[in-house]
Amino acid sequence: MSRILFDQLAKQYLEDFLEPLGTVQRNLEVPGEPKFVDLWFTPNPDQPAPIDLGLLSRIATTPCLLEPFRNAPTHAEIRSCLLKLLWLQEDSRRRAKRAENPTQDALPNLWILAATTTQPVISEFGGRLQPDWGEGVYHLPAAYRAAIVAIDQLPATPDTLWLRLLGRDSVQQQAIAELVALPKHDPRRDRTLELLASWKVTIEVGNLNLQTDEERRLMVQLSPAYLEWKQATIQEGRLEGRLEGRLEGRLEGRLEGRLEGEIRTVLRLLDRRFGPLSEECRTRLQALSLQQVEDLADRLLDFATDADLTAWVQTLDNRLAQLSDRLQQQWPELSPDLHRQARQLAPQQLTALLEILPQLANPDDLAAWLQTQQPTES
């Protein structure tokens, strides 16, 4: 399963469960650094926990960074997480000092939620088990305020169920079976079943190509949760397609919100790096699609001067012009919607489309290819 897809599902899962406990922010920008935290959580001390999530509830008692990993995190990935933690701790310390309320307890913690781990890496970072946390939770030296949760080593107990659902292979499969076996009146069961069903439908609605054995196994593992949710939905008299329709609407709305957030972030980073952008440049960048903005964000750190930004925009505009000409020549009656979708592609996607365009027999082939290039929810 791709890291991007797992990140999307894991963030959605954690956000959904932690929102009743406090404030959840996705992709929080590290102050003063072009780095982002997967999930930043701040508990609400005045609000009692509405449901018991076991170990996850215990983790969520303090401000924290949550960094989920599908594959075993490498040395470099753990160092990157620690660097983000130290920057945020320093920012918290400065804020507390300005407020004349310095306290170590206010510093955030880091929780690396790893579906699988390698023991040598944990040992090299000083990870140690603590009796009061049980198996699978490795605390790094106390000064860091950080821990690696080895989901594949957590005991199969009700206390760890809500984290084991983020595991992989047999760990996740067993957790889903335990979830389905919970009493039908348990509010955590219904909520999680719908969320897991949403994952399955989101993948299918997005028409994602399941190219690896692991991705295909994931769909098989999600099937019991989906079927259980579907049966309950039918028994309650709701239409089978209700979730699909709601997901499509939610996906569209979230993608629009994600685009606005990505554009704001990119503009802010460009302003910091090259100084205030011209109004003409800002207007052009604000007209980018989500795929184009994400491509620009990936390349931004490689730009040495604002001339590199200008060259990127010029390349994009040139390829868009070429595409419009080619589409007009090949299918003069092409629908405006397909033309709009094609113009939302990032530069590399545009190049790929221009190369394969002669091989596409009709607009239906174009529509099928464009579907594989659509952004997914995050």
C-alpha positions in Angstrom: 0.0 0.0 0.0 1.4 3.4 -0.9 2.6 5.7 1.8 0.4 8.5 0.4 -2.7 6.4 0.5 -2.0 5.1 4.1 -1.3 8.6 5.3 -4.7 9.7 4.0 -6.6 6.9 5.6 -4.6 7.1 8.9 -5.1 10.9 9.2 -8.8 10.6 8.5 -9.1 7.8 11.1 -7.2 9.7 13.8 -8.9 13.0 13.1 -12.3 11.5 13.3 -11.7 9.9 16.7 -9.7 12.7 18.3 -11.9 15.6 17.3 -14.3 15.0 20.3 -11.3 15.1 22.6 -9.7 18.4 21.5 -8.4 20.2 18.4 -6.9 18.4 15.5 -4.8 20.0 12.8 -3.6 18.3 9.7 -0.3 19.3 8.1 0.7 21.9 10.7 3.5 24.0 9.5 6.6 23.9 11.8 7.3 27.6 12.8 10.3 28.9 10.8 10.8 25.7 8.8 9.4 24.4 5.5 8.2 21.2 7.3 4.8 19.9 8.2 3.5 17.7 11.0 1.1 14.9 9.9 -1.3 15.6 12.8 -1.1 18.0 15.6 -3.5 17.4 18.6 -4.3 19.7 21.5 -6.6 18.2 24.1 -9.6 20.1 25.6 -9.1 19.8 29.3 -12.7 21.0 30.0 -14.3 18.2 28.0 -14.4 14.7 29.4 -13.7 11.9 26.9 -17.0 10.9 25.3 -15.8 7.4 24.6 -12.9 5.2 25.8 -10.3 4.6 23.1 -7.9 2.8 25.4 -4.3 3.5 24.6 -5.2 6.1 22.0 -7.1 8.1 24.7 -4.1 7.9 27.0 -1.9 9.3 24.2 -4.3 12.1 23.6 -4.1 13.5 27.2 -1.3 16.0 26.3 -0.5 18.2 23.2 1.2 15.9 20.7 2.5 15.3 17.2 1.1 12.1 15.6 3.2 10.6 12.8 1.7 7.4 11.3 3.9 5.0 9.2 2.7 2.1 7.2 6.2 0.7 6.7 9.0 0.5 9.3 10.3 4.1 9.8 13.9 4.6 8.8 16.7 6.4 10.7 16.2 9.5 8.5 12.4 9.5 9.0 12.7 9.2 12.8 15.3 12.0 12.8 12.9 14.2 10.7 10.1 13.5 13.2 12.4 14.4 16.1 13.5 17.6 14.4 9.9 18.7 14.0 9.2 17.9 17.6 12.2 20.0 18.8 11.2 23.0 16.7 7.6 22.8 18.1 8.9 22.4 21.7 11.0 25.4 21.3 8.1 27.4 19.8 5.9 26.3 22.8 8.7 27.3 25.2 8.9 30.8 23.7 5.2 31.2 23.8 5.1 30.1 27.5 7.9 32.5 28.3 6.2 35.4 26.7 3.1 34.5 28.7 5.2 34.3 31.9 4.1 30.7 32.4 7.1 28.5 31.6 6.5 24.8 32.4 8.0 21.6 31.0 4.5 19.9 31.2 3.3 22.2 28.4 5.8 20.9 25.9 4.3 18.6 23.3 5.0 14.9 22.9 5.8 13.0 19.7 4.1 9.6 19.0 5.4 7.7 16.0 2.6 5.2 15.2 4.4 2.5 13.2 2.4 -0.4 11.7 5.7 -2.3 11.6 9.1 -1.7 13.1 12.7 -2.9 13.1 14.2 -3.6 16.6 17.7 -2.3 15.7 16.4 1.1 14.7 14.3 1.4 17.9 17.4 0.4 20.0 19.7 2.8 18.3 17.3 5.7 19.2 17.3 4.5 22.8 13.7 3.2 22.8 12.8 1.3 26.0 9.6 -0.3 27.2 8.1 1.1 30.4 6.0 -1.2 32.7 3.1 1.2 33.0 2.7 1.4 29.2 3.0 -2.3 28.3 4.4 -4.1 25.3 5.0 -2.3 22.0 5.4 1.3 23.3 9.0 2.3 23.2 9.9 5.5 25.0 12.9 7.4 23.8 15.2 9.2 26.3 13.0 11.4 28.6 14.4 14.7 27.3 12.8 14.1 23.9 9.2 13.5 25.2 8.8 11.0 22.4 7.8 7.4 21.8 7.6 4.8 19.0 4.4 2.7 19.1 5.2 -0.6 17.4 1.6 -1.5 16.4 2.8 -5.0 15.3 4.0 -5.7 18.9 0.9 -4.4 20.8 -0.9 -7.1 22.8 -4.3 -8.0 21.3 -6.5 -6.5 24.0 -9.5 -4.1 23.9 -7.2 -1.4 25.1 -5.0 -1.5 22.0 -7.8 -2.2 19.4 -8.1 1.4 18.2 -4.4 1.6 17.3 -4.2 -2.0 15.9 -6.8 -1.0 13.3 -3.9 1.1 11.8 -1.7 -2.0 11.6 -1.2 -4.1 8.5 -1.7 -7.6 7.3 -2.7 -10.1 10.1 -2.6 -7.4 12.8 -5.2 -5.2 11.0 -7.2 -8.3 10.0 -7.5 -9.5 13.6 -8.4 -6.0 14.8 -11.2 -5.7 12.2 -12.6 -9.1 13.3 -12.6 -7.9 16.9 -14.3 -4.7 15.9 -17.1 -6.6 14.1 -17.5 -8.8 17.2 -18.2 -5.9 19.5 -21.7 -5.5 20.8 -23.9 -3.9 18.2 -25.0 -1.1 20.6 -21.3 0.0 21.2 -21.1 3.5 19.6 -17.4 3.0 18.9 -18.3 0.0 16.7 -20.8 1.8 14.5 -18.6 4.8 14.1 -15.5 2.8 13.1 -17.4 0.4 10.8 -18.7 3.4 8.9 -15.2 4.9 8.8 -13.7 1.7 7.5 -16.5 1.3 5.0 -15.7 4.9 3.9 -12.1 3.9 3.3 -13.2 1.0 1.0 -15.7 3.2 -0.9 -13.2 6.1 -1.2 -10.7 3.8 -2.8 -13.3 2.4 -5.2 -14.9 5.8 -6.0 -11.4 7.2 -6.7 -10.8 4.2 -9.0 -7.4 3.7 -7.5 -5.3 1.0 -9.2 -4.5 -1.7 -6.6 -1.2 -2.8 -8.0 0.4 -4.6 -5.1 -0.6 -7.7 -3.2 -0.7 -5.7 0.0 -3.2 -3.2 -1.5 -5.4 -6.1 -2.7 -5.2 -7.6 0.8 -6.3 -4.4 2.3 -9.5 -4.4 0.3 -10.1 -8.0 1.4 -9.5 -7.1 5.0 -11.9 -4.1 4.8 -14.6 -6.2 3.2 -16.0 -7.6 6.5 -16.3 -4.1 8.0 -18.0 -2.9 4.8 -20.4 -5.8 4.7 -21.3 -5.4 8.3 -22.0 -1.7 7.9 -23.9 -2.3 4.7 -26.2 -4.9 6.3 -26.9 -2.6 9.3 -27.6 0.2 6.8 -30.1 -1.9 4.9 -31.8 -3.1 8.1 -32.3 0.6 9.1 -34.0 1.2 5.8 -31.3 3.4 4.2 -30.3 3.2 0.6 -27.1 1.3 -0.2 -25.8 4.2 -2.3 -26.2 6.7 0.5 -22.6 6.4 1.7 -21.2 6.5 -1.8 -23.2 9.7 -2.6 -22.1 11.3 0.7 -18.5 10.3 0.2 -18.4 11.8 -3.3 -19.8 15.1 -2.0 -17.5 15.0 1.0 -14.5 14.2 -1.3 -15.3 17.1 -3.6 -15.7 19.5 -0.6 -12.6 18.4 1.1 -10.6 18.6 -2.1 -11.7 22.2 -2.6 -10.7 23.0 1.0 -7.4 21.2 0.6 -6.7 23.3 -2.6 -7.3 26.5 -0.8 -5.0 25.5 2.1 -2.3 24.3 -0.3 -2.4 27.5 -2.2 -2.1 29.6 1.0 0.8 27.5 2.1 2.7 27.7 -1.2 2.1 31.5 -1.5 3.4 32.0 2.1 6.5 29.9 1.4 7.2 31.7 -1.8 6.9 35.1 -0.1 9.4 34.0 2.5 11.8 32.7 0.0 11.7 35.3 -2.7 10.0 38.3 -1.2 6.5 39.5 -2.0 5.2 38.1 -5.3 3.7 40.4 -7.9 -0.1 40.6 -8.0 0.0 39.1 -11.5 2.0 36.1 -10.2 -0.3 35.6 -7.2 -3.3 35.7 -9.5 -1.8 33.1 -11.8 -0.9 30.8 -8.9 -4.3 31.1 -7.3 -5.8 29.7 -10.5 -3.8 26.5 -10.3 -5.5 23.1 -9.8 -4.8 20.9 -6.8 -2.5 18.6 -8.9 -0.6 21.7 -10.1 -0.3 23.2 -6.7 1.0 19.9 -5.2 3.6 19.7 -8.0 4.7 23.2 -7.3 5.0 22.5 -3.6 7.2 19.5 -4.3 9.5 21.5 -6.5 9.6 24.7 -4.5 12.5 23.8 -2.3 14.6 23.2 -5.4 14.1 26.7 -6.7 17.2 28.8 -6.4 15.6 32.1 -7.5 12.2 33.5 -8.6 13.3 32.8 -12.2 12.8 29.1 -11.5 9.3 29.8 -10.4 8.7 31.8 -13.6 10.1 28.9 -15.7 7.8 26.4 -14.0 4.8 28.5 -14.7 5.9 29.1 -18.3 6.4 25.3 -18.8 2.9 24.7 -17.4 1.3 27.3 -19.7 3.1 26.0 -22.8 2.0 22.4 -22.2 -1.6 23.6 -21.5 -1.6 25.4 -24.8 -0.2 22.4 -26.6 -2.8 20.2 -25.0 -5.7 22.5 -26.0 -4.5 22.5 -29.6 -4.1 18.7 -29.7 -7.5 18.1 -28.1 -9.2 20.5 -30.6 -7.6 18.7 -33.5 -8.3 15.2 -32.3 -11.9 15.6 -30.9 -13.4 19.0 -32.0 -16.7 18.1 -30.1 -14.9 17.1 -26.8 -17.1 17.9 -23.8 -16.1 21.0 -21.8 -15.9 18.8 -18.6 -13.3 16.5 -20.0 -11.3 19.5 -21.4 -11.4 21.1 -17.9 -10.2 17.9 -16.2 -7.3 17.6 -18.7 -6.3 21.2 -18.0 -6.0 20.5 -14.3 -3.1 18.1 -14.7 0.3 18.9 -13.4 3.2 19.4 -15.9 4.5 15.9 -15.8 0.9 14.5 -16.2 0.4 16.9 -19.1 3.6 15.6 -20.8 2.4 12.0 -20.3 -1.0 12.8 -21.7 0.5 14.5 -24.8 2.6 11.4 -25.4 -0.3 8.9 -25.2 -2.9 11.0 -26.8 -2.4 9.4 -30.3 -3.1 6.0 -28.7 -6.5 7.0 -27.3 -9.3 6.0 -29.6 -12.1 8.1 -28.3 -13.1 10.5 -25.5 -14.1 7.5 -23.3 -10.5 6.4 -23.3 -9.4 9.9 -22.4 -12.0 9.9 -19.5 -10.7 6.6 -18.2 -7.1 7.8 -18.3 -8.0 11.1 -16.6 -9.7 9.1 -13.8 -6.5 7.4 -12.9 -4.8 10.8 -12.4 -7.4 12.4 -10.1 -6.2 13.5 -6.6 -7.4 11.4 -3.7 -8.8 12.7 -0.3 -6.2 13.5 2.3 
